[in-house]
């Protein structure tokens, strides 16, 4: 058994925030892989199902980001799991929008959700870092992560979430490489080697019509021919 945790803040006010991309990933996995209904448990929302050959618990803590570790720790102890059985999906400022990286253990890099989880279960858990980009200055970070994704972000965001869902069974089976390949097939699909037009190529110009031969008839003859 494993626990996949998506980080975010509860409530409609935060639902579309960049900080809530972890919640979005859990919702996409649950919907695409036939998980059971979401139920209130462990100070969060829980859905149960299977990915690959393993049973997986999806968890969205509702403690607010800064206290996420309370929910994660409670769930881990209930199921008698180890930190290595936990995978946390979270927003990552240090990755470009749409990028995805898997990391095992390590520091929290100032992320308040990870900081809380560290305090409750230690650092020996797996993270899926979901790139949202950086606003450029440290003082802008809080407003940036608590702001909704822009309309222009929707295409890459949808591709990223679809890729995460496609690769989720590989991640559950412990194959981070295949997981990241599945994400890449959605976010950066290979160009066609033949057949259709490539995305960056302009379609071939249509051939110009042949020049018509000049009409040698006199105006009177053309008018007469018109009424024949």
Helices and strands as residue ranges (DSSP letters): E 2-6, G 12-14, G 18-20, H 21-32, E 39-41, E 44-51, E 54-61, G 65-67, H 68-78, G 83-85, E 86-92, E 100-104, H 112-121, E 126-131, G 138-140, H 141-145, G 151-153, H 154-172, H 176-187, H 219-226
